[in-house]
Amino acid sequence: MAIEGTDLVIVAGDYITVDLLVWRRYRTRPPGLFEITLDINPHLARIHRTTPFLPAGTQVRIPIDPDVLRGAPQPAKVVMLYE
């Protein structure tokens, strides 16, 4: 994943989650992007202790992945249980 900066999003409504913000930005669920978003926004861990919903006014940085924006296929992780 080639992250090239972030977009700043300010939550302006009720019942908004981090997953919804990522979905609104990319219109897909790219693998690993949700986790990267949580990593670059450590203040969200404090909020998620009590609720998955972000309060209005919360600032969230969404990572910019140009490959996802272009619609390039994402590499699938292959998990082999037996060899």
Secondary structure, DSSP 8 states (H G I E B T S, - for coil): -----EEEEE--SSSB-HHHHHHHHHSS--TTHHHHHHHH-THHHHHHTT-SSB-TT-EEEEE--HHHHHT---------S--
